[in-house]
Amino acid sequence: MSKSIKIKGIGSILHNKGVAFRLWAPHAQQVSVIGSFNNWDSTQHPMTAEKNGYWYTTVAKAQAGDQYRFWLSTPQGELTRIDPYAREVTSSVGNAIVHDPSFDWQGDDFHIAPWNELVIYELHVGTFNDLEDEHHSSQFSSVSARLGYLKKLGVNAIQIMPIGEFAGDRSWGYNPAHIFSVEINYGGPLAFKQFVKRAHRAGIAVILDVVYNHFGPSDLDLWQFDGWSENDRGGIYFYNDHRAATPWGETRPDYGRGEVRQYLSDNAMMWFEEYHIDGLRFDATQFIRTFQAEDVRDLPEGWSLLQWINSQIVQKYPGHISIAEDLQNNRWLTKDVGAGGAGFGSQWDAAFVHTIRQAVIAVEDGQRSLAAIRDAIQYRYNDNAFDRVIYSESHDEVANGKARVPQEISPSDPKGWYARKRSTLAAAMVFTAPGIPMLFQGQEFLEGGWFRDTVPVDWDQRDEFHGIVRLYRDLIGLRLNRDGFTHGLCGQFTQVYHLNDDRKVIAFHRWDQGGPSDDVVVVANFFRDAQDDYTIGFPAGGTWRLRFNSDWEGYNDDFGNHPSTDASANEGDRDGLPWQGTVSIGPYSVLIFSQE
């Protein structure tokens, strides 16, 4: 009699002779798989012990769509558990579902744009749409209905807040109960695959937010999974000492345990392999690489886990991006693994967002520090100017006691002139400074208040503030050099060469190779009054065409009281440059110039 061949993989693995099941439960005495295929009878399909605490069996009559759980006999009693590797569950406290991973990816040959040409739009699936379920089969499909709008806006990457199965019907997503399973209320795994394929067809990359710094803490079937624990903590998937503590509960995964490291690595690779996503954004990496005792201490095994996952991404999926949200200005996060770094492609930049927000939110002009703005514009972590993601709004910056930028600027009149002028001033800094620019859902039409997972985006404002939407679209077009005159905004080099803190005017030069169609000059006025016949230096002589004026009347009816024109740069020693010219700039406005 020939020996049966075991199927590779962990969880439920569909194959041509049924479904194989493999589970890690090192402290269990007996394990069975129970489900709709055996009337939930623990005696029908016992599992065989393998090395290192794994258990295995195959069930011939099981098939895709069947519900199942694992039954464990332990010294602490009998337990039933949801498969930690389940690709699909009925709910966060329900049953696992045998998932068929097959999907027609034919024609999906999409490649994410070079990182210096990325423009990211962060969104939350649960609130991005005001469309009801009767019009769309899932929340993913309702987001798909807006892909045409996003493409016209000009963004070429969507960053989606976490979609792993979470407790309850609504959540930001940062309380994952099952990290391998796509949230069923969003439409589940098939709907997400369909969404990714549609986004790629529209020329838009998909970057997914993942949470590996903690799990749960509620609806957490991983807790004391096989009955074992120490110090009444989480058991095999978690630290069981003081390293377990995080700001969200004592549920930090044990990064030093090989099976847990494999679990997290397998999850990261799954999104690339099975869902064709184009990048990952790692939530709160500070709490993966460090822990808090009496003081902040390093977690070397957390650092090495990040290195391992990023090394695999580079090797298996070259060109795809991994982004760290660390916000501690740690340049080692984006250094190569070979140099001792964590290997991320980019990281969210706290130094930029906090400085720019403060500059536009401050009530008095005298409170705006141009030196701080200069430092934020020119800052870089390492040699690559695009190893930082820059923004004025994100899900973190518009919640937890903070509101949208227009609301912070003018709480009593968040749609008024000051809110519109200074919020778009911040946006212009995002799209002209070096880095990967990002905006948060609804920012482009002055979405107000603060972010909540119970309040959908107000799409009526897109029509009300259609001019502001156009302003964002024009900024994105210039940032991506769509008309061929502003390639310098994709370049590595920046020089802030003019800073007048008394009149709150700053000017900087962006370039890649330099010369016509490459050199870009940005002039920003952080003052309430216009600046007429204002002289600044220019990096070359001749005519500098005005490509963008945020004070243009086409962006809002009460803009445009101070029209600007092209600038003529003549010989003259100004700002350390051999050419100078005069510009006129409106209050709280930005001008962008380039040569033919």
PASE-223538 format. One line per 2 residues: number of its first residue (from 1); their letters; for each residue z, x, y of C-alpha. Coordinates in steps of 0.25 Angstrom, whole numbers, plus 2048, in hexadecimal, padded with zeros to 3 digits. Each point is the difference from the previous one (the first is absolute). Layout:
<rs>
NUM = a = Z,X,Y ~ ...
</rs>
This chain:
<rs>
1 = ms = 800,800,800 ~ 7FC,806,80D
3 = ks = 80A,803,80B ~ 7FF,7F6,80C
5 = ik = 7FD,807,80D ~ 80A,7FE,80C
7 = ik = 7FA,7FC,80D ~ 803,808,80C
9 = gi = 807,7FB,80C ~ 80D,7F9,804
11 = gs = 802,7F1,802 ~ 7F6,7F6,7FA
13 = il = 7F3,807,7FC ~ 7F5,7F6,7FD
15 = hn = 7F6,805,7F5 ~ 7F6,7FB,7F6
17 = kg = 80A,7FD,7F5 ~ 80B,7F9,809
19 = va = 80A,805,80A ~ 808,80D,7FE
21 = fr = 80E,801,807 ~ 808,80C,804
23 = lw = 80D,800,807 ~ 80A,80B,804
25 = ap = 80F,7FC,7FD ~ 807,80C,7FA
27 = ha = 80E,7F9,7FE ~ 7FB,7F4,7F9
29 = qq = 803,7FF,7F1 ~ 7F5,7F6,7FD
31 = vs = 7F4,7FB,808 ~ 7F6,7F5,7FE
33 = vi = 7F5,7F9,808 ~ 801,7F1,802
35 = gs = 7F7,7F7,806 ~ 7F7,7F4,800
37 = fn = 7F8,806,7F4 ~ 80D,800,7F7
39 = nw = 808,7F4,805 ~ 809,80A,807
41 = ds = 806,804,7F3 ~ 806,80E,800
43 = tq = 7FF,801,7F0 ~ 7F1,7FF,801
45 = hp = 7FB,80D,806 ~ 80A,80B,800
47 = mt = 7FD,80D,806 ~ 800,80E,7FA
49 = ae = 808,80B,806 ~ 7F8,80C,806
51 = kn = 804,80D,806 ~ 808,801,80D
53 = gy = 805,7F2,800 ~ 7F3,7F8,7FF
55 = wy = 7FD,7F4,7F7 ~ 7F2,7FB,7FB
57 = tt = 7F9,7F5,7F9 ~ 7F3,7F9,800
59 = va = 7FE,7F1,7FE ~ 7F3,7FC,7FB
61 = ka = 800,7F1,804 ~ 805,803,80F
63 = qa = 7F5,7FF,80A ~ 7FE,801,80F
65 = gd = 808,7F5,808 ~ 80B,7FF,7F6
67 = qy = 80E,801,806 ~ 80A,80A,7FA
69 = rf = 80D,807,801 ~ 808,80B,7F9
71 = wl = 80C,7FD,7F8 ~ 80A,80B,7FF
73 = st = 80C,801,7F7 ~ 80A,80A,807
75 = pq = 80F,804,7FF ~ 802,7F7,80C
77 = ge = 7FA,7F4,7F9 ~ 7F2,7F9,7FF
79 = lt = 7F7,801,80C ~ 7F2,7FB,804
81 = ri = 7F8,808,80A ~ 7F3,7FF,807
83 = dp = 7F6,80B,7FD ~ 802,80B,80B
85 = ya = 7F1,803,7FF ~ 7FC,7F1,801
87 = re = 7F3,7FF,808 ~ 803,7F1,802
89 = vt = 80C,7F7,7FF ~ 803,7F1,802
91 = ss = 80A,803,80B ~ 80A,80B,803
93 = vg = 80A,7FA,7F6 ~ 7F6,7FA,7F7
95 = na = 7F8,806,7F4 ~ 7F5,80B,7FF
97 = iv = 7F2,7FC,7FE ~ 7F6,808,7F7
99 = hd = 7F6,804,80A ~ 7F1,803,7FD
101 = ps = 7FD,80C,809 ~ 7F1,7FE,7FF
103 = fd = 7F9,7FD,80D ~ 7F1,801,805
105 = wq = 801,80C,80A ~ 7F0,801,7FF
107 = gd = 7FB,804,80D ~ 80D,805,806
109 = df = 7FC,80E,803 ~ 808,800,80D
111 = hi = 806,80D,807 ~ 80A,800,80A
113 = ap = 7FC,806,80E ~ 804,80E,803
115 = wn = 80E,800,805 ~ 7FC,804,80E
117 = el = 7F8,7F3,801 ~ 80A,7F6,7FA
119 = vi = 805,7F5,808 ~ 80B,7F8,7F9
121 = ye = 804,7F2,801 ~ 80E,7FD,7FA
123 = lh = 802,7F1,7FB ~ 80A,7F8,7F8
125 = vg = 7F9,7F7,7F6 ~ 80A,7F5,801
127 = tf = 7FE,7FE,80F ~ 7F2,805,804
129 = nd = 7FA,7F3,7FE ~ 803,7F2,805
131 = le = 7F6,7FA,7F6 ~ 806,7F7,7F5
133 = de = 7FF,801,7F1 ~ 7F8,7F4,7FF
135 = hh = 7F4,808,807 ~ 802,80D,7F8
137 = ss = 804,803,7F1 ~ 80A,80A,805
139 = qf = 806,807,80C ~ 7F7,80C,7FD
141 = ss = 7F4,7F8,800 ~ 804,7FA,80E
143 = vs = 802,80F,805 ~ 7F2,802,7FA
145 = ar = 7FB,7F5,809 ~ 804,809,80C
147 = lg = 7F9,80C,7FC ~ 7F4,7FD,808
149 = yl = 809,7FF,80D ~ 806,80E,7FC
151 = kk = 7F3,806,7FE ~ 7FB,7FB,80E
153 = lg = 80D,805,806 ~ 7FC,80E,7FA
155 = vn = 80B,804,7F7 ~ 7FC,807,7F3
157 = ai = 80D,800,7F9 ~ 80B,7F5,7FD
159 = qi = 80E,804,7FD ~ 807,7F5,7F8
161 = mp = 80F,7FE,800 ~ 806,801,7F2
163 = ig = 7FA,7F6,7F6 ~ 809,803,7F3
165 = ef = 807,7F4,7FB ~ 80C,7FD,809
167 = ag = 80C,7F6,7FF ~ 7FD,7F2,806
169 = dr = 7F3,7FB,806 ~ 800,807,80D
171 = sw = 803,80F,803 ~ 7FC,80C,808
173 = gy = 7FE,806,7F2 ~ 80A,80B,801
175 = np = 809,7FA,7F6 ~ 7F7,803,7F3
177 = ah = 805,7F9,7F3 ~ 7F4,804,7F8
179 = if = 7F8,80B,806 ~ 7F4,7FF,7F6
181 = sv = 7FE,7F1,802 ~ 7F8,7FB,80C
183 = ei = 808,7F5,807 ~ 7FD,7F3,7F9
185 = ny = 801,7F8,80D ~ 7F5,809,806
187 = gg = 7F7,7FD,7F5 ~ 803,80A,7F5
189 = pl = 7F8,80C,7FB ~ 7F3,7F9,7FF
191 = af = 800,7FB,80E ~ 804,80E,805
193 = kq = 7F4,807,7F8 ~ 7F7,7F5,806
195 = fv = 805,803,80E ~ 7FE,80F,7FF
197 = kr = 7F2,7FF,7FB ~ 7FD,7F6,80C
199 = ah = 806,80A,80A ~ 7F8,80B,7FA
201 = ra = 7F4,7F8,801 ~ 803,7FE,80F
203 = gi = 802,80F,802 ~ 80F,800,801
205 = av = 809,808,7F8 ~ 80D,7FB,7FA
207 = il = 80D,808,802 ~ 80C,7FA,7F8
209 = dv = 80F,802,804 ~ 809,803,7F5
211 = vy = 80F,801,7FF ~ 806,80B,7F7
213 = nh = 80D,803,808 ~ 807,7F4,7FA
215 = fg = 7FE,7F4,7F8 ~ 804,7F1,802
217 = ps = 80C,7FF,802 ~ 7FF,7F1,7FB
219 = dl = 7F8,7FB,7F4 ~ 801,80E,7FA
221 = dl = 7FE,7FF,7F1 ~ 800,80F,800
223 = wq = 80F,800,803 ~ 808,805,7F4
225 = fd = 7F3,7FE,7F8 ~ 804,804,7F2
227 = gw = 80F,7FD,803 ~ 804,80E,803
229 = se = 805,805,80D ~ 80B,809,806
231 = nd = 809,7FD,80C ~ 7FC,7F1,7FF
233 = rg = 7F3,804,806 ~ 7F1,7FE,7FD
235 = gi = 7FE,806,7F2 ~ 7F4,808,7FB
237 = yf = 7F6,7FD,80C ~ 80A,804,80B
239 = yn = 80A,80B,804 ~ 80D,7FC,7FB
241 = dh = 808,808,80A ~ 801,801,80F
243 = ra = 7F1,803,801 ~ 7FD,7F2,7FD
245 = at = 804,7FB,80E ~ 7F5,7FC,809
247 = pw = 800,7F8,80D ~ 7FB,7F4,7F7
249 = ge = 80A,801,7F4 ~ 804,80A,7F5
251 = tr = 7F2,7FF,7FA ~ 7FA,80E,802
253 = pd = 7F7,803,7F4 ~ 805,80D,7F8
255 = yg = 7F5,80A,805 ~ 806,80A,7F6
257 = rg = 7FD,7F8,7F3 ~ 7F3,803,7FA
259 = ev = 7FD,7F1,7FC ~ 803,7FB,80E
261 = rq = 7F7,80A,806 ~ 7F5,7FC,7F7
263 = yl = 803,7F2,803 ~ 7FE,802,80F
265 = sd = 7F4,809,7FE ~ 7F9,7F6,7F7
267 = na = 802,7F6,80A ~ 7FA,808,80B
269 = mm = 7F4,803,7F7 ~ 7FE,7F2,7FC
271 = wf = 7FD,7FC,80E ~ 7F4,80A,800
273 = ee = 7FC,7FE,7F2 ~ 801,7F1,7FE
275 = yh = 7FE,7FB,80E ~ 7F7,80A,807
277 = id = 809,801,80C ~ 7FD,80C,809
279 = gl = 80E,805,804 ~ 80F,7FE,7FF
281 = rf = 80A,7FF,80B ~ 80D,804,7FB
283 = da = 80C,7F8,806 ~ 80C,808,806
285 = tq = 7FE,80D,7F9 ~ 80C,806,807
287 = fi = 808,7F8,7F5 ~ 7F8,806,7F5
289 = rt = 802,80F,804 ~ 80E,7FE,805
291 = fq = 80D,7F8,7FE ~ 80C,7FE,808
293 = ae = 80E,804,7FC ~ 809,805,80B
295 = dv = 7F4,806,806 ~ 7F1,800,7FD
297 = rd = 7FC,808,7F4 ~ 7F3,804,7F9
299 = lp = 7FC,7F9,7F3 ~ 7F7,80B,7FA
301 = eg = 7FB,7F7,7F5 ~ 7FC,7F6,80A
303 = ws = 7F8,80A,807 ~ 7F9,805,7F4
305 = ll = 7FD,7F2,7FC ~ 7F8,7FE,80D
307 = qw = 7F9,80E,7FD ~ 7FC,7FB,7F2
309 = in = 7FB,7F3,804 ~ 7F8,806,80C
311 = sq = 7FA,80B,7F7 ~ 7FB,7F6,7F7
313 = iv = 7FA,7F8,80B ~ 7F8,80C,805
315 = qk = 7FC,804,7F2 ~ 7FC,7F2,7FB
317 = yp = 7FC,7F9,80C ~ 7FB,80A,80B
319 = gh = 7FD,7FB,80D ~ 80B,7F5,7FE
321 = is = 80C,800,80A ~ 80F,800,7FE
323 = ia = 808,7FD,80C ~ 80F,802,802
325 = ed = 809,7F8,808 ~ 80B,80A,803
327 = lq = 802,7FF,80F ~ 809,80D,800
329 = nn = 7F5,809,806 ~ 7FF,809,7F3
331 = rw = 7F4,808,800 ~ 802,804,7F2
333 = lt = 7FC,7F2,7FB ~ 7F1,802,804
335 = kd = 800,80F,7FB ~ 7F8,802,7F3
337 = vg = 808,800,7F3 ~ 7FC,80F,7FE
339 = ag = 806,804,80D ~ 80D,7F9,7FC
341 = ga = 7FD,7F3,807 ~ 801,7F2,7FB
343 = gf = 7F0,7FE,800 ~ 7FF,7F4,809
345 = gs = 7F3,7FE,807 ~ 806,7FA,80C
347 = qw = 80E,7FA,805 ~ 804,7F6,80A
349 = da = 804,807,80D ~ 80D,7FC,806
351 = af = 7FE,809,80C ~ 7F4,7F9,805
353 = vh = 804,7F1,7FE ~ 80E,801,806
355 = ti = 7FB,808,80C ~ 7F4,7F7,803
357 = rq = 808,7F3,7FE ~ 80A,805,80A
359 = av = 7F6,805,80A ~ 7FA,7F2,801
361 = ia = 80D,7F8,7FE ~ 808,806,80B
363 = ve = 802,7F7,80B ~ 7FF,80A,80C
365 = dg = 7F4,80A,801 ~ 80A,80B,803
367 = qr = 805,7FF,7F2 ~ 7F3,803,7F9
369 = sl = 800,80F,7FC ~ 7F2,806,801
371 = aa = 805,80D,7F9 ~ 805,7F8,7F4
373 = ir = 7F2,7F9,800 ~ 7F9,80D,800
375 = da = 809,805,7F5 ~ 7FD,7F4,7F8
377 = iq = 7F1,801,802 ~ 7FF,80F,7FC
379 = yr = 80A,800,7F5 ~ 7FC,804,7F2
381 = yn = 807,802,7F3 ~ 7F7,80B,7FB
383 = dn = 7F2,805,802 ~ 7F9,7F3,7FE
385 = af = 801,7F6,80C ~ 7FE,7F4,7F6
387 = dr = 80C,803,7F7 ~ 808,7F5,809
389 = vi = 7FE,7F1,801 ~ 802,7FC,80E
391 = ys = 803,7F2,805 ~ 807,7F7,80A
393 = es = 803,7F5,7F7 ~ 804,7FF,7F1
395 = hd = 808,7F7,7F7 ~ 80C,808,803
397 = ev = 7FE,802,80F ~ 7FE,7F1,802
399 = an = 80D,7FB,7F8 ~ 80E,803,7FE
401 = gk = 804,7FE,80E ~ 7F3,805,806
403 = ar = 7F5,7F7,804 ~ 7F1,801,803
405 = vp = 7FC,809,80B ~ 7FC,7F5,80A
407 = qe = 80D,7F9,7FD ~ 808,80D,803
409 = is = 7F9,803,80D ~ 802,7F2,805
411 = ps = 809,7F7,7F8 ~ 7FF,7F4,80A
413 = dp = 7F1,801,801 ~ 7FA,807,7F3
415 = kg = 7F2,7FB,803 ~ 800,804,80F
417 = wy = 7F9,80B,808 ~ 80B,80B,7FE
419 = ar = 800,7FD,7F1 ~ 7F1,800,7FE
421 = kr = 7FE,80D,809 ~ 80B,809,7FA
423 = st = 7FE,7FB,7F2 ~ 7F1,804,800
425 = la = 804,80D,807 ~ 808,803,7F4
427 = aa = 7F5,7FC,7F7 ~ 7F6,809,808
429 = mv = 80A,80C,7FD ~ 7FF,7FD,7F1
431 = ft = 7F1,800,7FF ~ 7FE,80C,809
433 = ap = 80B,80A,7FB ~ 7FE,808,7F4
435 = gi = 804,7FA,7F3 ~ 7FD,7F4,7F7
437 = pm = 801,7F4,809 ~ 807,7F3,7FA
439 = lf = 802,7F2,806 ~ 809,7F5,7FA
441 = qg = 7FA,7F2,7FD ~ 7FE,7F8,80D
443 = qe = 803,80B,809 ~ 7F1,7FF,805
445 = fl = 803,7F2,806 ~ 80E,802,805
447 = eg = 807,7FA,7F4 ~ 80E,7FE,806
449 = gw = 80F,7FF,7FB ~ 804,808,7F5
451 = fr = 7FB,801,7F1 ~ 806,7F6,7F6
453 = dt = 7FB,7FD,7F2 ~ 801,7F2,803
455 = vp = 7F7,7FF,80C ~ 7F1,801,7FF
457 = vd = 7F7,807,80A ~ 7FC,7F7,80B
459 = wd = 7F1,801,7FF ~ 7FE,7F7,80C
461 = qr = 803,80B,809 ~ 7F4,808,7FB
463 = de = 7F8,7F6,808 ~ 80A,7FF,80C
465 = fh = 7FF,80F,801 ~ 7F2,803,7FB
467 = gi = 7FF,80A,80C ~ 80B,808,7FB
469 = vr = 7FA,800,7F2 ~ 7F4,805,806
471 = ly = 808,80B,806 ~ 805,805,7F3
473 = rd = 7F2,7FF,7FA ~ 7FB,809,80B
475 = li = 80B,80A,7FE ~ 7FE,800,7F1
477 = gl = 7F1,802,802 ~ 802,80C,809
479 = rl = 80A,806,7F7 ~ 7F6,7FF,7F4
481 = nr = 7F5,805,809 ~ 7F7,7F4,7FD
483 = dg = 7F7,802,80C ~ 7FF,80F,7FE
485 = ft = 807,805,80D ~ 80E,802,7FC
487 = hg = 800,809,7F4 ~ 80C,808,806
489 = lc = 809,7F4,7FD ~ 7FE,804,7F1
491 = gq = 803,80E,803 ~ 80B,80A,7FE
493 = ft = 802,805,80E ~ 808,7FA,80B
495 = qv = 805,806,80E ~ 808,7F8,80A
497 = yh = 7FC,807,80C ~ 804,7F7,80B
499 = ln = 80E,7FA,802 ~ 805,7FA,80D
501 = dd = 80E,7FA,7FE ~ 801,7FB,80E
503 = rk = 7F4,7F8,7FF ~ 801,7FE,7F1
505 = vi = 7F2,804,7FD ~ 7FC,808,7F4
507 = af = 7F3,806,7FB ~ 7FC,806,7F3
509 = hr = 7F4,806,7F9 ~ 7FC,7FD,7F2
511 = wd = 7F5,808,7F8 ~ 7FB,805,7F3
513 = qg = 7F5,809,802 ~ 7FF,7FE,80F
515 = gp = 7F4,7FD,809 ~ 7F8,7F3,804
517 = sd = 803,7F4,7F7 ~ 80D,807,7FB
519 = dv = 809,803,80C ~ 808,7F4,803
521 = vv = 809,7FF,80C ~ 80B,7F6,801
523 = va = 807,7FC,80D ~ 80D,7F7,7FF
525 = nf = 807,7FA,80C ~ 80F,7FC,7FC
527 = fr = 802,7FB,80E ~ 800,7F2,806
529 = da = 7F7,803,80B ~ 7F1,804,7FF
531 = qd = 7FC,80F,803 ~ 7F4,801,809
533 = dy = 7F7,80D,802 ~ 80A,807,7F6
535 = ti = 7FB,80E,7FD ~ 802,807,7F3
537 = gf = 7F9,80B,7F8 ~ 7F5,7FF,7F6
539 = pa = 7FC,809,7F5 ~ 7F1,800,804
541 = gg = 7F8,7FD,80C ~ 7F6,7F5,802
543 = tw = 801,7F1,7FF ~ 80B,7FB,7F7
545 = rl = 7FD,7F1,7FB ~ 80B,7F6,800
547 = rf = 800,7FB,7F2 ~ 80D,7F7,801
549 = ns = 808,7FA,80B ~ 80C,7F8,7FB
551 = dw = 801,7F9,80E ~ 7F2,7FA,7FE
553 = eg = 7FF,7F1,804 ~ 7F9,7FD,7F2
555 = yn = 80D,803,7F9 ~ 808,7F6,808
557 = dd = 7FE,7F7,80C ~ 80A,807,809
559 = fg = 7FC,80E,7FD ~ 7F4,807,807
561 = nh = 806,7FF,80E ~ 7FE,80F,800
563 = ps = 7F2,804,7FA ~ 7FE,80E,7FC
565 = td = 7F3,808,7FF ~ 7FA,80D,7FA
567 = as = 806,80D,805 ~ 7F8,80C,805
569 = an = 806,80D,7FD ~ 7FD,80B,80A
571 = eg = 805,80F,801 ~ 80E,801,804
573 = dr = 80D,805,7FB ~ 808,7F5,7FB
575 = dg = 80B,7FF,7F5 ~ 7FB,80E,7FB
577 = lp = 7F2,7FB,7FE ~ 7F4,805,808
579 = wq = 7FB,7F1,803 ~ 806,7F5,807
581 = gt = 7FD,7F1,803 ~ 806,7F4,806
583 = vs = 803,7F3,7F8 ~ 806,7F2,804
585 = ig = 809,7FA,7F6 ~ 807,7F3,800
587 = py = 80F,7FD,7FD ~ 805,803,7F2
589 = sv = 7F2,803,7FC ~ 7F8,80A,7F8
591 = li = 7F2,806,802 ~ 7F8,807,7F6
593 = fs = 7F4,809,804 ~ 7F6,808,7F8
595 = qe = 7F3,807,803 ~ 7F2,7FC,7FB
</rs>
